[in-house]
Amino acid sequence: MKNQQSTWDEFVQGEGCSLCQPREQNNEYRREIAQLAISTLYLFADQRFRGYCLLIFDPYHATGIEQLTEDEYNVLMKDLRRAAQAIRFALNPAHMNYESLGNSSPHIHWHIIPRYKHDRRWEQPIWEGWAQRNEFVVNRLALPEQEYQEIIDAIRFTLKERE
Ligand SMILES: [Zn+2]
């Protein structure tokens, strides 16, 4: 228990934070789509929900929006909306979910999740019922690299169109 506590405190301070810059463009969890004004948009590797993206705050290690200045907050929210509009326009989901949790990586990031009437958890949150801490591993839907690229290209195209 004591160990878990100190690990959490270290995470909060940014030690070993995998979401701080410099950040890998692509890894087993994500592929970079675009750098926005104050954040970077990534396609999540698990594509159970087509177009599932992550938006990660870039300038420094902050664990919650309450720590941001007014300007940083406004710019981040504009990035979030811009990303969401591009995803929605590119993929035409029925609805969009937004989640900012940070329980395992406490560095500001948003999950932007397109929802479809045919998705397995339609009318429910995406997380509930998934095995705790294994949600990114169990039933993960990895795509062939070319399919990731098609989704990335579609989102990049709409981002550019809506600049
Ligand atoms: Zn960080």
Backbone and ligand atoms as CSV (ligand in chain L), in Angstrom:
chain,resi,resn,atom,element,x,y,z
A,1,MET,N,N,0.838,-1.201,0.000
A,1,MET,CA,C,0.000,0.000,0.000
A,1,MET,C,C,0.872,1.250,0.000
A,2,LYS,N,N,1.906,1.207,0.843
A,2,LYS,CA,C,2.799,2.350,0.932
A,2,LYS,C,C,3.490,2.594,-0.420
A,3,ASN,N,N,3.879,1.506,-1.026
A,3,ASN,CA,C,4.537,1.608,-2.331
A,3,ASN,C,C,3.618,2.223,-3.376
A,4,GLN,N,N,2.369,1.754,-3.392
A,4,GLN,CA,C,1.409,2.287,-4.359
A,4,GLN,C,C,1.253,3.794,-4.176
A,5,GLN,N,N,1.216,4.197,-2.885
A,5,GLN,CA,C,1.041,5.609,-2.583
A,5,GLN,C,C,2.210,6.428,-3.131
A,6,SER,N,N,3.432,5.935,-2.895
A,6,SER,CA,C,4.575,6.727,-3.354
A,6,SER,C,C,4.636,6.728,-4.881
A,7,THR,N,N,4.214,5.657,-5.516
A,7,THR,CA,C,4.195,5.636,-6.973
A,7,THR,C,C,3.212,6.683,-7.490
A,8,TRP,N,N,2.051,6.757,-6.870
A,8,TRP,CA,C,1.053,7.762,-7.274
A,8,TRP,C,C,1.618,9.169,-7.105
A,9,ASP,N,N,2.256,9.424,-5.949
A,9,ASP,CA,C,2.828,10.753,-5.703
A,9,ASP,C,C,3.890,11.088,-6.754
A,10,GLU,N,N,4.678,10.097,-7.124
A,10,GLU,CA,C,5.692,10.323,-8.158
A,10,GLU,C,C,5.040,10.640,-9.503
A,11,PHE,N,N,3.997,9.875,-9.816
A,11,PHE,CA,C,3.252,10.125,-11.069
A,11,PHE,C,C,2.716,11.555,-11.102
A,12,VAL,N,N,2.128,11.963,-9.988
A,12,VAL,CA,C,1.520,13.297,-9.918
A,12,VAL,C,C,2.578,14.368,-10.131
A,13,GLN,N,N,3.783,14.107,-9.624
A,13,GLN,CA,C,4.875,15.071,-9.806
A,13,GLN,C,C,5.484,14.990,-11.209
A,14,GLY,N,N,5.086,13.998,-11.966
A,14,GLY,CA,C,5.552,13.909,-13.351
A,14,GLY,C,C,6.742,12.990,-13.540
A,15,GLU,N,N,7.164,12.322,-12.477
A,15,GLU,CA,C,8.312,11.413,-12.618
A,15,GLU,C,C,7.912,10.206,-13.457
A,16,GLY,N,N,8.672,9.959,-14.499
A,16,GLY,CA,C,8.389,8.814,-15.361
A,16,GLY,C,C,7.099,8.955,-16.139
A,17,CYS,N,N,6.634,10.214,-16.333
A,17,CYS,CA,C,5.355,10.414,-17.021
A,17,CYS,C,C,5.501,10.111,-18.515
A,18,SER,N,N,4.701,9.194,-19.005
A,18,SER,CA,C,4.818,8.792,-20.419
A,18,SER,C,C,4.068,9.758,-21.336
A,19,LEU,N,N,3.349,10.733,-20.740
A,19,LEU,CA,C,2.591,11.668,-21.579
A,19,LEU,C,C,3.264,13.041,-21.671
A,20,CYS,N,N,4.355,13.241,-20.911
A,20,CYS,CA,C,5.111,14.494,-21.031
A,20,CYS,C,C,5.888,14.499,-22.349
A,21,GLN,N,N,6.215,15.708,-22.811
A,21,GLN,CA,C,7.092,15.840,-23.970
A,21,GLN,C,C,8.542,15.644,-23.521
A,22,PRO,N,N,9.465,15.161,-24.361
A,22,PRO,CA,C,9.174,14.647,-25.703
A,22,PRO,C,C,8.451,13.304,-25.617
A,23,ARG,N,N,7.573,13.089,-26.578
A,23,ARG,CA,C,6.678,11.940,-26.578
A,23,ARG,C,C,6.882,11.183,-27.887
A,24,GLU,N,N,6.815,9.888,-27.820
A,24,GLU,CA,C,6.925,9.102,-29.059
A,24,GLU,C,C,5.747,9.445,-29.982
A,25,GLN,N,N,6.035,9.594,-31.279
A,25,GLN,CA,C,4.949,9.877,-32.233
A,25,GLN,C,C,3.990,8.695,-32.333
A,26,ASN,N,N,4.565,7.525,-32.361
A,26,ASN,CA,C,3.770,6.306,-32.484
A,26,ASN,C,C,4.297,5.281,-31.490
A,27,ASN,N,N,3.374,4.605,-30.836
A,27,ASN,CA,C,3.790,3.473,-30.010
A,27,ASN,C,C,2.635,2.481,-29.953
A,28,GLU,N,N,2.711,1.522,-29.054
A,28,GLU,CA,C,1.679,0.479,-29.054
A,28,GLU,C,C,0.304,1.017,-28.650
A,29,TYR,N,N,0.251,2.219,-28.065
A,29,TYR,CA,C,-1.026,2.775,-27.619
A,29,TYR,C,C,-1.630,3.792,-28.583
A,30,ARG,N,N,-0.788,4.388,-29.434
A,30,ARG,CA,C,-1.307,5.515,-30.208
A,30,ARG,C,C,-0.458,5.814,-31.442
A,31,ARG,N,N,-1.096,6.542,-32.391
A,31,ARG,CA,C,-0.418,7.039,-33.593
A,31,ARG,C,C,-0.696,8.545,-33.673
A,32,GLU,N,N,0.320,9.344,-33.926
A,32,GLU,CA,C,0.095,10.794,-33.981
A,32,GLU,C,C,-0.719,11.177,-35.210
A,33,ILE,N,N,-1.718,12.035,-34.993
A,33,ILE,CA,C,-2.507,12.579,-36.101
A,33,ILE,C,C,-2.043,13.997,-36.414
A,34,ALA,N,N,-2.004,14.856,-35.388
A,34,ALA,CA,C,-1.641,16.256,-35.642
A,34,ALA,C,C,-1.315,16.979,-34.342
A,35,GLN,N,N,-0.428,17.963,-34.451
A,35,GLN,CA,C,-0.179,18.859,-33.327
A,35,GLN,C,C,-1.131,20.039,-33.462
A,36,LEU,N,N,-1.880,20.294,-32.422
A,36,LEU,CA,C,-2.815,21.422,-32.427
A,36,LEU,C,C,-2.168,22.569,-31.638
A,37,ALA,N,N,-2.952,23.549,-31.207
A,37,ALA,CA,C,-2.360,24.763,-30.624
A,37,ALA,C,C,-1.590,24.497,-29.330
A,38,ILE,N,N,-2.150,23.637,-28.467
A,38,ILE,CA,C,-1.523,23.430,-27.155
A,38,ILE,C,C,-1.526,21.946,-26.779
A,39,SER,N,N,-1.873,21.114,-27.742
A,39,SER,CA,C,-2.023,19.685,-27.472
A,39,SER,C,C,-1.756,18.904,-28.757
A,40,THR,N,N,-1.604,17.602,-28.593
A,40,THR,CA,C,-1.404,16.738,-29.766
A,40,THR,C,C,-2.509,15.696,-29.795
A,41,LEU,N,N,-3.021,15.473,-31.009
A,41,LEU,CA,C,-4.109,14.513,-31.215
A,41,LEU,C,C,-3.529,13.202,-31.736
A,42,TYR,N,N,-3.945,12.110,-31.112
A,42,TYR,CA,C,-3.480,10.777,-31.502
A,42,TYR,C,C,-4.670,9.871,-31.764
A,43,LEU,N,N,-4.494,8.960,-32.688
A,43,LEU,CA,C,-5.461,7.876,-32.838
A,43,LEU,C,C,-5.083,6.797,-31.835
A,44,PHE,N,N,-6.050,6.373,-31.047
A,44,PHE,CA,C,-5.825,5.325,-30.053
A,44,PHE,C,C,-5.668,3.998,-30.787
A,45,ALA,N,N,-4.712,3.186,-30.339
A,45,ALA,CA,C,-4.453,1.921,-31.047
A,45,ALA,C,C,-5.642,0.964,-30.956
A,46,ASP,N,N,-6.361,1.016,-29.835
A,46,ASP,CA,C,-7.542,0.168,-29.681
A,46,ASP,C,C,-8.714,0.843,-30.391
A,47,GLN,N,N,-9.137,0.269,-31.479
A,47,GLN,CA,C,-10.183,0.887,-32.299
A,47,GLN,C,C,-11.526,0.170,-32.169
A,48,ARG,N,N,-11.835,-0.319,-30.985
A,48,ARG,CA,C,-13.168,-0.875,-30.715
A,48,ARG,C,C,-14.255,0.122,-31.086
A,49,PHE,N,N,-13.936,1.406,-30.896
A,49,PHE,CA,C,-14.839,2.478,-31.290
A,49,PHE,C,C,-14.102,3.244,-32.381
A,50,ARG,N,N,-14.579,3.124,-33.591
A,50,ARG,CA,C,-13.831,3.639,-34.747
A,50,ARG,C,C,-13.588,5.143,-34.632
A,51,GLY,N,N,-12.312,5.501,-34.665
A,51,GLY,CA,C,-11.953,6.905,-34.541
A,51,GLY,C,C,-11.636,7.343,-33.114
A,52,TYR,N,N,-11.577,6.394,-32.189
A,52,TYR,CA,C,-11.240,6.692,-30.790
A,52,TYR,C,C,-9.882,7.407,-30.761
A,53,CYS,N,N,-9.859,8.612,-30.184
A,53,CYS,CA,C,-8.636,9.421,-30.161
A,53,CYS,C,C,-8.267,9.851,-28.745
A,54,LEU,N,N,-7.021,10.244,-28.602
A,54,LEU,CA,C,-6.520,10.850,-27.372
A,54,LEU,C,C,-5.999,12.240,-27.703
A,55,LEU,N,N,-6.298,13.191,-26.839
A,55,LEU,CA,C,-5.764,14.548,-26.990
A,55,LEU,C,C,-4.932,14.833,-25.742
A,56,ILE,N,N,-3.631,15.041,-25.936
A,56,ILE,CA,C,-2.712,15.169,-24.800
A,56,ILE,C,C,-2.164,16.592,-24.714
A,57,PHE,N,N,-2.263,17.167,-23.523
A,57,PHE,CA,C,-1.762,18.526,-23.261
A,57,PHE,C,C,-0.240,18.535,-23.384
A,58,ASP,N,N,0.301,19.503,-24.143
A,58,ASP,CA,C,1.720,19.462,-24.498
A,58,ASP,C,C,2.705,20.244,-23.614
A,59,PRO,N,N,2.406,21.491,-23.196
A,59,PRO,CA,C,3.486,22.362,-22.713
A,59,PRO,C,C,4.261,21.863,-21.495
A,60,TYR,N,N,3.578,21.251,-20.531
A,60,TYR,CA,C,4.269,20.827,-19.299
A,60,TYR,C,C,3.389,19.821,-18.581
A,61,HIS,N,N,3.915,19.276,-17.505
A,61,HIS,CA,C,3.165,18.278,-16.745
A,61,HIS,C,C,2.115,18.957,-15.867
A,62,ALA,N,N,0.871,18.776,-16.188
A,62,ALA,CA,C,-0.234,19.258,-15.359
A,62,ALA,C,C,-1.210,18.108,-15.227
A,63,THR,N,N,-1.796,17.971,-14.047
A,63,THR,CA,C,-2.633,16.796,-13.818
A,63,THR,C,C,-4.123,17.090,-13.908
A,64,GLY,N,N,-4.495,18.369,-13.997
A,64,GLY,CA,C,-5.923,18.665,-14.082
A,64,GLY,C,C,-6.160,20.043,-14.655
A,65,ILE,N,N,-7.334,20.246,-15.248
A,65,ILE,CA,C,-7.617,21.542,-15.875
A,65,ILE,C,C,-7.643,22.678,-14.854
A,66,GLU,N,N,-7.836,22.321,-13.560
A,66,GLU,CA,C,-7.859,23.361,-12.529
A,66,GLU,C,C,-6.490,24.020,-12.345
A,67,GLN,N,N,-5.438,23.390,-12.900
A,67,GLN,CA,C,-4.086,23.959,-12.754
A,67,GLN,C,C,-3.722,24.907,-13.889
A,68,LEU,N,N,-4.563,24.956,-14.916
A,68,LEU,CA,C,-4.209,25.742,-16.097
A,68,LEU,C,C,-4.559,27.215,-15.911
A,69,THR,N,N,-3.830,28.067,-16.620
A,69,THR,CA,C,-4.212,29.469,-16.657
A,69,THR,C,C,-5.468,29.586,-17.528
A,70,GLU,N,N,-6.092,30.737,-17.450
A,70,GLU,CA,C,-7.293,30.978,-18.249
A,70,GLU,C,C,-7.005,30.776,-19.747
A,71,ASP,N,N,-5.872,31.317,-20.186
A,71,ASP,CA,C,-5.510,31.202,-21.599
A,71,ASP,C,C,-5.261,29.749,-21.995
A,72,GLU,N,N,-4.490,29.036,-21.177
A,72,GLU,CA,C,-4.192,27.629,-21.486
A,72,GLU,C,C,-5.480,26.817,-21.557
A,73,TYR,N,N,-6.359,27.072,-20.599
A,73,TYR,CA,C,-7.633,26.349,-20.568
A,73,TYR,C,C,-8.450,26.633,-21.834
A,74,ASN,N,N,-8.551,27.901,-22.187
A,74,ASN,CA,C,-9.344,28.256,-23.367
A,74,ASN,C,C,-8.773,27.643,-24.640
A,75,VAL,N,N,-7.459,27.669,-24.759
A,75,VAL,CA,C,-6.829,27.127,-25.963
A,75,VAL,C,C,-7.013,25.603,-26.001
A,76,LEU,N,N,-6.880,24.955,-24.843
A,76,LEU,CA,C,-7.061,23.502,-24.793
A,76,LEU,C,C,-8.496,23.121,-25.170
A,77,MET,N,N,-9.459,23.866,-24.652
A,77,MET,CA,C,-10.858,23.555,-24.971
A,77,MET,C,C,-11.140,23.773,-26.461
A,78,LYS,N,N,-10.479,24.763,-27.049
A,78,LYS,CA,C,-10.649,24.967,-28.489
A,78,LYS,C,C,-10.042,23.812,-29.270
A,79,ASP,N,N,-8.878,23.340,-28.805
A,79,ASP,CA,C,-8.269,22.159,-29.445
A,79,ASP,C,C,-9.211,20.958,-29.350
A,80,LEU,N,N,-9.805,20.790,-28.170
A,80,LEU,CA,C,-10.698,19.647,-27.953
A,80,LEU,C,C,-11.892,19.713,-28.908
A,81,ARG,N,N,-12.458,20.900,-29.020
A,81,ARG,CA,C,-13.608,21.056,-29.909
A,81,ARG,C,C,-13.209,20.873,-31.371
A,82,ARG,N,N,-12.059,21.415,-31.719
A,82,ARG,CA,C,-11.593,21.295,-33.101
A,82,ARG,C,C,-11.345,19.815,-33.461
A,83,ALA,N,N,-10.714,19.104,-32.544
A,83,ALA,CA,C,-10.459,17.681,-32.775
A,83,ALA,C,C,-11.784,16.927,-32.907
A,84,ALA,N,N,-12.712,17.227,-32.004
A,84,ALA,CA,C,-14.002,16.525,-32.018
A,84,ALA,C,C,-14.762,16.803,-33.311
A,85,GLN,N,N,-14.722,18.051,-33.758
A,85,GLN,CA,C,-15.427,18.379,-35.009
A,85,GLN,C,C,-14.818,17.619,-36.177
A,86,ALA,N,N,-13.481,17.534,-36.202
A,86,ALA,CA,C,-12.818,16.834,-37.302
A,86,ALA,C,C,-13.160,15.343,-37.288
A,87,ILE,N,N,-13.152,14.757,-36.093
A,87,ILE,CA,C,-13.459,13.325,-35.971
A,87,ILE,C,C,-14.904,13.070,-36.396
A,88,ARG,N,N,-15.784,13.929,-35.929
A,88,ARG,CA,C,-17.203,13.751,-36.236
A,88,ARG,C,C,-17.452,13.895,-37.731
A,89,PHE,N,N,-16.843,14.883,-38.321
A,89,PHE,CA,C,-17.044,15.124,-39.750
A,89,PHE,C,C,-16.426,14.003,-40.588
A,90,ALA,N,N,-15.289,13.494,-40.140
A,90,ALA,CA,C,-14.597,12.444,-40.900
A,90,ALA,C,C,-15.312,11.096,-40.821
A,91,LEU,N,N,-15.905,10.785,-39.664
A,91,LEU,CA,C,-16.375,9.412,-39.431
A,91,LEU,C,C,-17.875,9.289,-39.203
A,92,ASN,N,N,-18.549,10.425,-39.038
A,92,ASN,CA,C,-19.998,10.435,-38.912
A,92,ASN,C,C,-20.579,9.494,-37.843
A,93,PRO,N,N,-20.066,9.579,-36.611
A,93,PRO,CA,C,-20.663,8.784,-35.527
A,93,PRO,C,C,-22.023,9.349,-35.144
A,94,ALA,N,N,-22.781,8.569,-34.351
A,94,ALA,CA,C,-24.085,9.038,-33.893
A,94,ALA,C,C,-23.942,9.987,-32.705
A,95,HIS,N,N,-22.825,9.855,-31.979
A,95,HIS,CA,C,-22.641,10.648,-30.759
A,95,HIS,C,C,-21.153,10.666,-30.413
A,96,MET,N,N,-20.764,11.588,-29.531
A,96,MET,CA,C,-19.363,11.656,-29.101
A,96,MET,C,C,-19.291,11.615,-27.582
A,97,ASN,N,N,-18.345,10.866,-27.059
A,97,ASN,CA,C,-18.076,10.859,-25.616
A,97,ASN,C,C,-16.732,11.529,-25.355
A,98,TYR,N,N,-16.638,12.186,-24.199
A,98,TYR,CA,C,-15.394,12.843,-23.778
A,98,TYR,C,C,-15.088,12.394,-22.366
A,99,GLU,N,N,-13.870,11.954,-22.143
A,99,GLU,CA,C,-13.504,11.558,-20.790
A,99,GLU,C,C,-12.103,12.031,-20.464
A,100,SER,N,N,-11.947,12.580,-19.279
A,100,SER,CA,C,-10.631,12.954,-18.800
A,100,SER,C,C,-10.498,12.343,-17.410
A,101,LEU,N,N,-9.698,11.308,-17.299
A,101,LEU,CA,C,-9.643,10.520,-16.071
A,101,LEU,C,C,-8.283,10.668,-15.387
A,102,GLY,N,N,-7.257,10.114,-16.015
A,102,GLY,CA,C,-5.912,10.281,-15.462
A,102,GLY,C,C,-5.623,9.452,-14.229
A,103,ASN,N,N,-6.376,8.371,-14.028
A,103,ASN,CA,C,-6.140,7.557,-12.828
A,103,ASN,C,C,-4.868,6.716,-12.921
A,104,SER,N,N,-4.468,6.375,-14.136
A,104,SER,CA,C,-3.208,5.637,-14.269
A,104,SER,C,C,-2.105,6.488,-14.896
A,105,SER,N,N,-2.473,7.526,-15.640
A,105,SER,CA,C,-1.494,8.488,-16.179
A,105,SER,C,C,-1.983,9.900,-15.886
A,106,PRO,N,N,-1.642,10.414,-14.707
A,106,PRO,CA,C,-2.176,11.726,-14.337
A,106,PRO,C,C,-1.452,12.892,-15.014
A,107,HIS,N,N,-1.668,13.014,-16.302
A,107,HIS,CA,C,-1.189,14.146,-17.101
A,107,HIS,C,C,-2.394,14.472,-17.977
A,108,ILE,N,N,-2.778,15.731,-18.058
A,108,ILE,CA,C,-4.036,16.082,-18.726
A,108,ILE,C,C,-4.124,15.462,-20.120
A,109,HIS,N,N,-5.117,14.641,-20.301
A,109,HIS,CA,C,-5.416,14.106,-21.632
A,109,HIS,C,C,-6.903,13.768,-21.688
A,110,TRP,N,N,-7.427,13.877,-22.885
A,110,TRP,CA,C,-8.839,13.589,-23.092
A,110,TRP,C,C,-8.990,12.372,-23.984
A,111,HIS,N,N,-9.927,11.520,-23.627
A,111,HIS,CA,C,-10.361,10.443,-24.511
A,111,HIS,C,C,-11.530,11.014,-25.307
A,112,ILE,N,N,-11.419,10.966,-26.616
A,112,ILE,CA,C,-12.506,11.431,-27.486
A,112,ILE,C,C,-13.008,10.192,-28.208
A,113,ILE,N,N,-14.245,9.826,-27.902
A,113,ILE,CA,C,-14.716,8.514,-28.335
A,113,ILE,C,C,-15.978,8.632,-29.183
A,114,PRO,N,N,-15.850,8.405,-30.483
A,114,PRO,CA,C,-17.047,8.385,-31.327
A,114,PRO,C,C,-17.900,7.172,-30.961
A,115,ARG,N,N,-19.214,7.381,-30.892
A,115,ARG,CA,C,-20.118,6.291,-30.541
A,115,ARG,C,C,-21.084,6.055,-31.698
A,116,TYR,N,N,-21.379,4.783,-31.901
A,116,TYR,CA,C,-22.209,4.362,-33.032
A,116,TYR,C,C,-23.360,3.511,-32.508
A,117,LYS,N,N,-24.489,3.595,-33.190
A,117,LYS,CA,C,-25.658,2.848,-32.719
A,117,LYS,C,C,-25.413,1.344,-32.722
A,118,HIS,N,N,-24.435,0.920,-33.517
A,118,HIS,CA,C,-24.140,-0.522,-33.564
A,118,HIS,C,C,-22.999,-0.909,-32.622
A,119,ASP,N,N,-22.440,0.075,-31.874
A,119,ASP,CA,C,-21.320,-0.338,-31.010
A,119,ASP,C,C,-21.843,-1.138,-29.826
A,120,ARG,N,N,-20.987,-1.997,-29.291
A,120,ARG,CA,C,-21.411,-2.979,-28.305
A,120,ARG,C,C,-21.904,-2.374,-27.004
A,121,ARG,N,N,-21.498,-1.138,-26.771
A,121,ARG,CA,C,-21.890,-0.521,-25.509
A,121,ARG,C,C,-22.774,0.705,-25.718
A,122,TRP,N,N,-23.420,0.753,-26.864
A,122,TRP,CA,C,-24.326,1.869,-27.174
A,122,TRP,C,C,-25.329,2.081,-26.034
A,123,GLU,N,N,-25.542,3.327,-25.703
A,123,GLU,CA,C,-26.415,3.747,-24.595
A,123,GLU,C,C,-25.787,3.509,-23.228
A,124,GLN,N,N,-24.482,3.145,-23.205
A,124,GLN,CA,C,-23.785,2.969,-21.930
A,124,GLN,C,C,-22.418,3.635,-22.023
A,125,PRO,N,N,-21.793,3.910,-20.872
A,125,PRO,CA,C,-20.397,4.367,-20.918
A,125,PRO,C,C,-19.520,3.264,-21.507
A,126,ILE,N,N,-18.387,3.648,-22.060
A,126,ILE,CA,C,-17.556,2.609,-22.690
A,126,ILE,C,C,-16.796,1.774,-21.673
A,127,TRP,N,N,-16.564,2.292,-20.467
A,127,TRP,CA,C,-15.646,1.621,-19.542
A,127,TRP,C,C,-16.317,0.541,-18.714
A,128,GLU,N,N,-17.502,0.839,-18.253
A,128,GLU,CA,C,-18.172,0.000,-17.264
A,128,GLU,C,C,-18.182,-1.475,-17.703
A,129,GLY,N,N,-17.805,-2.339,-16.779
A,129,GLY,CA,C,-17.881,-3.755,-17.090
A,129,GLY,C,C,-16.609,-4.305,-17.699
A,130,TRP,N,N,-15.688,-3.432,-18.066
A,130,TRP,CA,C,-14.412,-3.944,-18.579
A,130,TRP,C,C,-13.562,-4.341,-17.392
A,131,ALA,N,N,-12.750,-5.348,-17.588
A,131,ALA,CA,C,-11.891,-5.803,-16.493
A,131,ALA,C,C,-11.026,-4.648,-16.011
A,132,GLN,N,N,-11.024,-4.429,-14.712
A,132,GLN,CA,C,-10.250,-3.335,-14.130
A,132,GLN,C,C,-8.789,-3.411,-14.543
A,133,ARG,N,N,-8.247,-2.302,-14.952
A,133,ARG,CA,C,-6.831,-2.166,-15.306
A,133,ARG,C,C,-6.422,-2.967,-16.535
A,134,ASN,N,N,-7.338,-3.767,-17.036
A,134,ASN,CA,C,-7.000,-4.540,-18.227
A,134,ASN,C,C,-7.771,-4.054,-19.430
A,135,GLU,N,N,-8.480,-2.934,-19.256
A,135,GLU,CA,C,-9.377,-2.530,-20.330
A,135,GLU,C,C,-8.673,-2.252,-21.652
A,136,PHE,N,N,-7.379,-1.929,-21.607
A,136,PHE,CA,C,-6.688,-1.659,-22.858
A,136,PHE,C,C,-6.098,-2.934,-23.462
A,137,VAL,N,N,-6.184,-4.006,-22.716
A,137,VAL,CA,C,-5.554,-5.254,-23.162
A,137,VAL,C,C,-6.608,-6.278,-23.568
A,138,VAL,N,N,-7.653,-6.387,-22.735
A,138,VAL,CA,C,-8.687,-7.378,-22.988
A,138,VAL,C,C,-9.562,-6.921,-24.156
A,139,ASN,N,N,-9.812,-7.783,-25.062
A,139,ASN,CA,C,-10.680,-7.477,-26.213
A,139,ASN,C,C,-10.206,-6.289,-27.040
A,140,ARG,N,N,-8.933,-6.037,-26.990
A,140,ARG,CA,C,-8.389,-4.910,-27.736
A,140,ARG,C,C,-8.588,-5.134,-29.234
A,141,LEU,N,N,-8.993,-4.080,-29.930
A,141,LEU,CA,C,-9.176,-4.227,-31.381
A,141,LEU,C,C,-8.072,-3.459,-32.117
A,142,ALA,N,N,-7.023,-4.199,-32.451
A,142,ALA,CA,C,-5.946,-3.606,-33.244
A,142,ALA,C,C,-6.321,-3.735,-34.718
A,143,LEU,N,N,-5.937,-2.743,-35.507
A,143,LEU,CA,C,-6.241,-2.760,-36.941
A,143,LEU,C,C,-4.954,-2.975,-37.734
A,144,PRO,N,N,-5.080,-3.437,-38.978
A,144,PRO,CA,C,-3.903,-3.433,-39.841
A,144,PRO,C,C,-3.406,-1.993,-39.994
A,145,GLU,N,N,-2.096,-1.820,-40.124
A,145,GLU,CA,C,-1.504,-0.472,-40.163
A,145,GLU,C,C,-2.179,0.414,-41.214
A,146,GLN,N,N,-2.558,-0.190,-42.338
A,146,GLN,CA,C,-3.171,0.594,-43.417
A,146,GLN,C,C,-4.523,1.183,-42.989
A,147,GLU,N,N,-5.258,0.437,-42.163
A,147,GLU,CA,C,-6.551,0.960,-41.693
A,147,GLU,C,C,-6.383,2.099,-40.697
A,148,TYR,N,N,-5.355,1.989,-39.831
A,148,TYR,CA,C,-5.051,3.133,-38.961
A,148,TYR,C,C,-4.782,4.359,-39.833
A,149,GLN,N,N,-3.977,4.139,-40.864
A,149,GLN,CA,C,-3.571,5.249,-41.714
A,149,GLN,C,C,-4.771,5.879,-42.414
A,150,GLU,N,N,-5.728,5.072,-42.829
A,150,GLU,CA,C,-6.924,5.610,-43.495
A,150,GLU,C,C,-7.711,6.520,-42.551
A,151,ILE,N,N,-7.852,6.086,-41.310
A,151,ILE,CA,C,-8.589,6.905,-40.339
A,151,ILE,C,C,-7.809,8.189,-40.039
A,152,ILE,N,N,-6.497,8.046,-39.862
A,152,ILE,CA,C,-5.637,9.213,-39.605
A,152,ILE,C,C,-5.750,10.213,-40.757
A,153,ASP,N,N,-5.673,9.716,-41.986
A,153,ASP,CA,C,-5.757,10.601,-43.158
A,153,ASP,C,C,-7.106,11.316,-43.207
A,154,ALA,N,N,-8.172,10.585,-42.905
A,154,ALA,CA,C,-9.515,11.185,-42.952
A,154,ALA,C,C,-9.629,12.304,-41.919
A,155,ILE,N,N,-9.095,12.077,-40.710
A,155,ILE,CA,C,-9.178,13.101,-39.657
A,155,ILE,C,C,-8.265,14.283,-39.996
A,156,ARG,N,N,-7.079,13.988,-40.517
A,156,ARG,CA,C,-6.173,15.082,-40.915
A,156,ARG,C,C,-6.816,15.955,-41.987
A,157,PHE,N,N,-7.495,15.318,-42.929
A,157,PHE,CA,C,-8.134,16.038,-44.017
A,157,PHE,C,C,-9.193,17.005,-43.485
A,158,THR,N,N,-10.028,16.514,-42.574
A,158,THR,CA,C,-11.092,17.385,-42.046
A,158,THR,C,C,-10.511,18.451,-41.113
A,159,LEU,N,N,-9.432,18.116,-40.394
A,159,LEU,CA,C,-8.766,19.143,-39.575
A,159,LEU,C,C,-8.299,20.298,-40.448
A,160,LYS,N,N,-7.692,19.965,-41.562
A,160,LYS,CA,C,-7.154,20.980,-42.472
A,160,LYS,C,C,-8.274,21.814,-43.090
A,161,GLU,N,N,-9.330,21.106,-43.512
A,161,GLU,CA,C,-10.462,21.786,-44.131
A,161,GLU,C,C,-11.097,22.808,-43.195
A,162,ARG,N,N,-11.030,22.506,-41.914
A,162,ARG,CA,C,-11.732,23.336,-40.939
A,162,ARG,C,C,-10.782,24.271,-40.194
A,163,GLU,N,N,-9.588,24.470,-40.725
A,163,GLU,CA,C,-8.582,25.326,-40.091
A,163,GLU,C,C,-9.082,26.778,-39.969
L,1,ZN,ZN,ZN,3.359,14.489,-17.752
